[in-house]
Amino acid sequence: MIKDSGKKLFDVVLVWKLDRFARNRYDSAKYKSALKKNGVKVVSATEVISDGAEGIILESVLEGYAEYYSADLSEKVVRGMTENLLKNKFNGGTIPFGYVVEDQHLKVNPLTAPFVCRAFEMYNEGATMKEIRDWMNEHQLKNPRGNPMTYNTVEHMLKNRRYIGEEKFRDMVIPDALPAIVPMKLFLQVQDKIAVNKKLPPDEKRKTIIC
């Protein structure tokens, strides 16, 4: 939009409220300045702001309040999610394959968790991620979004530390935050194998087995 304003394609940018125009006062001033140089004015549909000195003050107050509200809301969300983590509660998002949510906590799904553990064992025994993907699809398993298993799904699963019970939010890591599906020793063996295989040519990957 800023780029197009230099082409003289329009002379007004209409927003519902000024807080919809930019994330903070710095961005707002920066982009409004660029638009003004190109003869374009930003107009709020729901806020009456005059063109005089009073309008400048009012616009600054509205934008400052909007930035404060956004920052305050963000702090509250982070605080709430941190408290949930400390209480071992599920913070939302995609439910990892092998788990279900019960009473705001991740619980082991007895129907799918065995497939997770077996996938780790297969990789540690020398199977490739593609072979594990095909094996899981043969059993008509679906990824957390309800679609067939993909290579990326398997790769993410084999690297997911939630399967050893570890949960993370921002810089906070909580061990034993949820019931583990994969034994720690097996998980670490798989991580070592992934690191080794990453450096090998495709034909050599299946030959490397870490015990």
C-alpha positions, -999 to 999 in steps of 0.1 A, spaced: 0 0 0 28 24 9 45 16 -24 14 20 -44 7 54 -28 36 68 -48 18 59 -80 -10 83 -72 -36 55 -74 -55 68 -43 -56 98 -20 -72 83 12 -65 52 34 -97 45 53 -94 24 85 -120 13 110 -99 27 139 -64 41 140 -51 10 159 -59 -10 128 -33 10 108 -1 1 127 12 -20 156 28 9 174 33 46 174 67 44 156 53 24 127 22 47 126 43 79 123 67 63 98 40 51 74 18 82 78 48 103 69 55 83 38 18 85 28 17 122 35 47 128 11 27 111 -16 -4 131 -9 -24 104 9 -43 109 42 -52 83 68 -88 86 79 -106 68 107 -142 57 101 -152 57 137 -130 84 153 -136 120 147 -103 137 145 -99 173 134 -72 186 111 -60 212 137 -37 211 167 -63 194 188 -65 166 163 -28 160 166 -30 156 204 -62 133 201 -46 111 175 -14 107 196 -36 98 227 -56 72 208 -25 56 193 -7 56 227 -37 40 244 -40 13 216 -3 5 220 -7 3 258 -37 -20 255 -19 -43 231 12 -45 254 -9 -51 285 -30 -78 268 2 -95 256 16 -95 292 -16 -110 305 -17 -137 279 20 -147 286 13 -147 324 -17 -169 319 1 -194 297 30 -195 321 7 -203 350 -9 -230 329 25 -245 322 34 -245 359 2 -264 366 9 -288 337 -22 -276 318 -25 -277 281 -19 -242 265 -38 -249 234 -26 -254 198 -22 -287 179 -26 -318 201 5 -341 195 -2 -374 179 -5 -400 207 -21 -377 232 -57 -365 240 -68 -335 261 -88 -343 293 -96 -317 319 -71 -293 303 -43 -318 306 -25 -338 279 -31 -375 285 -17 -406 267 -40 -419 240 -40 -457 245 -49 -462 209 -23 -442 191 6 -439 217 19 -474 209 24 -463 173 45 -434 185 68 -456 205 71 -482 177 80 -454 152 109 -444 175 120 -481 177 118 -485 140 140 -455 133 165 -466 159 165 -501 142 174 -486 108 141 -477 92 139 -444 73 114 -417 79 97 -424 46 94 -461 56 79 -451 89 55 -427 71 44 -455 48 40 -479 77 18 -455 96 -3 -448 65 -8 -485 60 -23 -486 94 -46 -457 83 -33 -434 110 -39 -396 106 -18 -367 117 -31 -342 143 -50 -323 115 -67 -354 103 -46 -359 71 -24 -389 61 10 -390 76 38 -371 58 75 -371 59 75 -338 78 50 -353 103 73 -382 111 104 -360 113 86 -336 137 73 -365 158 108 -381 162 122 -347 174 93 -337 197 105 -336 233 69 -338 245 72 -375 240 96 -377 269 73 -355 290 90 -322 285 70 -290 279 83 -256 268 69 -221 266 92 -192 257 124 -197 277 108 -219 303 113 -257 301 93 -280 325 104 -317 327 78 -343 335 50 -318 326 30 -345 309 31 -383 308 59 -396 286 53 -420 258 89 -427 247 117 -438 272 144 -412 275 172 -436 264 154 -445 232 146 -408 225 183 -398 229 194 -427 207 170 -415 180 183 -379 183 219 -392 179 209 -412 149 191 -383 133 222 -361 137 244 -388 122 220 -395 93 217 -358 85 254 -358 74 253 -391 54 244 -396 18 209 -411 14 222 -446 5 243 -448 37 216 -437 62 199 -470 66 232 -487 74 239 -467 105 223 -482 137 231 -467 171 227 -491 200 
